[in-house]
Amino acid sequence: MLYNALKLAHVLSITVWIGGMAFAHFFLRPAVQELEPPQRVRLMHGVLRRFFAAVAVAVVVALSTGLGMIGTVSVLSEGAFSMPRDWSIMATLGVVMMGIFAYLYFAPFTRLEHAVAAADWPRGGQALARIRAGVGVNLAIGTVIVVVTLLM
C-alpha cells in the first residue's frame, strides 16, 4: 500500500512537470510569438513564475517518493539491495533534469525577473530563449525516461 501511494505521488509529480513543459514548449510559446515583446515577456514571466513554483514542488515530491520507493523495495527484499536497471537510468536522468531545472530557475529565470522589473524586453527575450532551450533539453530527457521506464 505504501509503495503504491509513493508511486502515485511520483507519477503525478512527473506528469505535472513533463506535461507542463510539453504544453509550454509546443503550445504556449508559439502562441505568444504573435504578441509584442513587452506583452510576450511579461506573460511568459507570469506563466513561468507559476510553473517553476509547481515544478519545484514536483521535484521535491519526485525525489522523495523515488527514494521512498527505492527504500521500500530494499526493505521488501530483506536488506539485499538491488535496483532494476531502468530505475538506475530513471534516477540518474532525473537528477540531471533536477540540475537543469535548478540552473534555469537560478540563472536565466532570475535574469528574466530583473529584465521584467527594468522593462528591458531584449534582455527578457534572451532569458526566455535560454529557458526555452533548457526546457527543450529537459523535455527530451523526460521523454527518454518515460520511454525507458515503459519499455524495459
MARNUPA-184492 format. One record per residue: residue number from 1; x, y, z of N, C-alpha, C, O in turn. Coordinates in steps of 0.2 Angstrom, whole numbers. Layout:
<nodes>
NUM|X|Y|Z|X|Y|Z|X|Y|Z|X|Y|Z
...
</nodes>
This chain:
<nodes>
1|4|-6|0|0|0|0|4|6|0|3|11|-4
2|10|6|4|14|12|4|17|13|-2|18|19|-5
3|20|8|-5|23|8|-12|19|11|-17|21|15|-21
4|12|9|-17|8|11|-22|6|19|-21|5|23|-26
5|6|21|-15|5|28|-13|11|32|-16|10|38|-19
6|17|30|-14|23|33|-16|23|34|-24|24|39|-27
7|21|28|-27|21|28|-35|16|33|-38|18|36|-43
8|10|33|-35|5|38|-37|8|45|-37|7|49|-41
9|10|47|-31|13|54|-30|18|55|-35|19|60|-38
10|23|50|-36|29|51|-40|26|52|-47|28|57|-51
11|22|48|-50|19|48|-57|15|55|-58|16|58|-63
12|11|57|-53|8|63|-53|12|69|-54|11|74|-58
13|18|69|-50|23|75|-50|26|75|-56|27|80|-59
14|28|69|-59|31|69|-66|27|71|-71|29|75|-76
15|20|70|-71|15|72|-76|15|79|-76|14|82|-81
16|14|82|-70|14|90|-70|20|93|-73|20|97|-77
17|26|90|-71|32|93|-74|33|92|-82|34|97|-85
18|33|86|-84|33|84|-91|28|87|-95|29|90|-100
19|22|86|-93|16|89|-96|16|97|-97|14|99|-102
20|18|100|-91|19|107|-91|24|109|-96|23|114|-100
21|30|106|-97|35|108|-102|32|107|-109|33|111|-113
22|29|101|-110|26|100|-117|21|105|-119|21|108|-124
23|17|107|-114|12|112|-115|15|119|-117|14|122|-122
24|20|121|-113|23|127|-113|27|128|-120|27|132|-124
25|31|122|-121|35|122|-127|32|121|-134|34|125|-139
26|27|117|-134|23|116|-141|17|120|-142|15|121|-148
27|14|123|-137|8|127|-137|8|134|-135|6|138|-139
28|10|135|-129|10|142|-126|15|146|-130|13|152|-132
29|21|144|-130|27|148|-133|25|150|-141|26|156|-142
30|23|145|-145|21|148|-152|16|153|-152|16|157|-156
31|11|152|-147|5|156|-147|7|163|-145|4|168|-148
32|11|164|-141|13|171|-138|18|174|-143|19|180|-142
33|21|171|-148|25|174|-153|21|180|-156|25|184|-159
34|15|179|-157|11|184|-160|10|191|-156|8|196|-159
35|12|191|-150|12|197|-145|18|201|-146|23|199|-148
36|17|207|-145|23|212|-145|28|210|-139|25|207|-134
37|34|211|-140|39|209|-135|37|211|-127|38|207|-123
38|35|217|-126|33|219|-119|28|214|-116|28|211|-111
39|22|213|-120|17|208|-118|19|201|-118|18|198|-113
40|23|199|-123|26|192|-123|30|191|-117|29|186|-113
41|35|195|-115|39|194|-110|36|194|-103|37|190|-99
42|31|199|-102|28|199|-96|23|193|-95|23|190|-90
43|20|191|-100|15|185|-100|20|179|-98|18|175|-94
44|25|178|-102|29|172|-101|32|172|-94|33|167|-90
45|34|178|-91|37|178|-85|31|176|-80|33|172|-75
46|25|178|-80|20|176|-76|18|169|-76|17|166|-71
47|18|166|-82|17|159|-83|23|155|-80|22|150|-76
48|29|157|-81|35|153|-79|36|154|-71|38|149|-68
49|34|160|-68|34|160|-61|30|155|-58|32|152|-53
50|24|154|-60|19|149|-58|21|142|-59|21|138|-55
51|23|141|-65|25|134|-67|32|132|-63|32|126|-61
52|36|136|-63|43|135|-59|41|133|-52|44|129|-49
53|36|137|-49|34|135|-42|31|128|-42|33|124|-37
54|27|126|-46|24|120|-47|30|114|-48|30|109|-45
55|34|116|-52|40|111|-54|44|110|-47|47|105|-46
56|45|116|-44|49|115|-38|46|110|-33|49|106|-30
57|39|110|-32|36|106|-28|36|99|-31|37|94|-28
58|35|98|-38|36|92|-41|43|88|-40|43|82|-39
59|48|92|-40|55|90|-39|55|87|-32|58|81|-32
60|53|90|-27|53|88|-21|49|81|-20|52|76|-17
61|43|81|-23|39|75|-22|42|70|-26|43|64|-24
62|45|71|-32|48|65|-36|54|63|-33|55|56|-33
63|58|67|-30|64|65|-27|62|61|-20|65|55|-19
64|58|63|-16|57|60|-10|53|53|-11|54|48|-8
65|48|53|-16|44|47|-17|49|42|-21|48|36|-19
66|53|44|-25|58|40|-28|62|36|-23|63|30|-24
67|65|40|-19|69|37|-14|65|33|-9|68|28|-7
68|59|35|-8|55|31|-4|53|24|-7|53|19|-4
69|52|24|-13|51|18|-17|57|13|-17|57|7|-16
70|63|16|-18|69|13|-18|70|10|-11|72|4|-10
71|69|14|-6|69|11|1|64|6|3|66|1|6
72|58|6|0|53|1|1|55|-5|-2|54|-11|1
73|58|-5|-8|60|-11|-11|66|-14|-8|66|-20|-7
74|70|-10|-5|76|-13|-2|74|-16|5|76|-22|6
75|69|-13|8|66|-17|14|63|-23|12|63|-28|16
76|59|-23|7|55|-29|5|59|-35|3|58|-40|3
77|65|-33|0|70|-38|-2|75|-40|4|80|-43|3
78|72|-39|10|76|-41|16|83|-39|16|88|-43|18
79|84|-33|15|91|-30|16|95|-31|10|101|-27|10
80|94|-35|5|98|-36|0|96|-31|-6|91|-32|-9
81|100|-26|-6|99|-20|-11|100|-22|-18|106|-24|-20
82|95|-21|-22|96|-22|-29|91|-18|-32|85|-18|-31
83|93|-13|-37|89|-9|-40|89|-11|-48|94|-12|-51
84|83|-11|-51|82|-13|-58|86|-8|-62|86|-2|-60
85|88|-10|-68|92|-5|-72|88|1|-74|91|6|-75
86|82|0|-76|78|5|-78|77|11|-72|77|16|-74
87|77|8|-66|77|13|-61|83|17|-60|83|23|-59
88|89|14|-61|95|17|-61|95|22|-67|98|28|-65
89|93|21|-72|93|26|-78|88|31|-76|90|37|-77
90|82|30|-74|77|35|-72|80|39|-67|80|45|-67
91|83|37|-61|86|41|-56|92|45|-58|92|51|-56
92|96|43|-62|102|47|-65|99|52|-69|101|58|-68
93|95|51|-74|92|56|-78|88|61|-75|88|67|-76
94|84|58|-70|80|63|-66|84|68|-62|82|74|-61
95|90|66|-59|94|70|-56|97|75|-61|98|81|-59
96|99|73|-67|101|78|-72|96|83|-73|97|89|-74
97|89|81|-74|84|85|-75|83|90|-69|82|96|-71
98|84|88|-63|83|92|-57|89|98|-58|88|104|-56
99|95|96|-60|100|100|-60|99|106|-66|100|112|-65
100|96|104|-71|95|108|-77|89|113|-74|89|119|-75
101|84|110|-71|79|115|-68|82|120|-63|80|126|-63
102|86|118|-59|89|122|-54|93|128|-58|93|134|-56
103|97|126|-63|100|131|-67|96|136|-70|97|142|-70
104|90|133|-73|85|138|-76|82|142|-71|81|148|-73
105|81|140|-65|77|144|-60|82|149|-58|80|155|-57
106|88|148|-56|93|152|-53|97|157|-57|100|162|-55
107|97|155|-64|101|159|-68|96|163|-73|95|168|-72
108|94|159|-79|90|163|-84|83|166|-81|81|171|-83
109|80|162|-76|74|165|-74|75|171|-69|71|176|-70
110|80|171|-66|82|177|-62|84|183|-66|82|188|-65
111|87|181|-72|88|187|-77|82|189|-80|81|195|-81
112|77|185|-81|71|187|-84|67|191|-79|64|196|-81
113|67|189|-72|64|194|-67|67|201|-67|63|205|-67
114|73|201|-67|77|208|-67|75|211|-74|74|218|-73
115|75|208|-79|73|211|-86|66|214|-86|64|220|-88
116|61|210|-83|54|212|-82|54|218|-78|50|223|-79
117|57|218|-72|57|224|-67|60|230|-70|57|236|-69
118|65|229|-75|68|235|-78|65|237|-85|67|241|-88
119|60|233|-87|56|234|-93|62|233|-99|61|237|-104
120|66|229|-98|72|228|-103|70|222|-107|72|216|-106
121|65|223|-112|62|217|-116|67|213|-120|67|207|-121
122|73|216|-123|78|212|-127|81|207|-122|82|202|-124
123|83|210|-116|86|205|-111|81|200|-109|83|194|-107
124|75|202|-108|70|197|-106|69|192|-111|68|186|-110
125|69|194|-118|69|189|-123|75|184|-123|74|178|-125
126|81|187|-122|87|182|-121|86|177|-116|88|171|-117
127|84|180|-110|82|175|-104|77|170|-106|78|164|-105
128|72|172|-110|67|167|-112|70|162|-117|68|156|-117
129|74|164|-121|77|159|-126|82|154|-122|81|148|-124
130|85|156|-117|89|151|-113|84|146|-110|86|140|-109
131|79|149|-107|74|145|-103|71|140|-108|70|134|-107
132|69|142|-114|66|138|-119|71|132|-121|69|126|-122
133|77|134|-122|82|129|-124|83|123|-118|83|117|-119
134|83|126|-112|84|121|-106|78|117|-105|78|111|-104
135|72|120|-106|65|116|-106|65|111|-111|63|105|-110
136|68|113|-117|68|108|-123|72|102|-121|71|96|-122
137|78|103|-118|83|98|-116|79|93|-110|79|87|-111
138|76|97|-105|73|93|-100|67|89|-103|66|83|-100
139|63|92|-108|58|88|-110|60|82|-114|57|77|-114
140|66|83|-118|69|77|-121|71|71|-116|69|66|-117
141|74|74|-111|77|69|-106|71|66|-102|71|59|-101
142|66|70|-101|60|67|-98|56|62|-102|54|57|-100
143|56|63|-108|53|58|-113|57|52|-113|54|46|-114
144|63|52|-113|68|46|-113|66|42|-107|66|36|-107
145|66|46|-101|64|42|-95|58|38|-96|58|32|-94
146|53|41|-98|46|38|-99|47|32|-103|44|27|-102
147|50|33|-109|51|28|-114|55|22|-111|53|16|-111
148|61|23|-108|65|18|-105|61|14|-99|61|8|-99
149|57|18|-95|53|15|-90|48|10|-92|47|5|-89
150|45|12|-98|39|8|-100|41|3|-104|38|-2|-105
151|47|3|-108|50|-2|-112|55|-7|-109|56|-12|-112
152|57|-5|-103|62|-10|-100|59|-15|-95|62|-19|-92
</nodes>
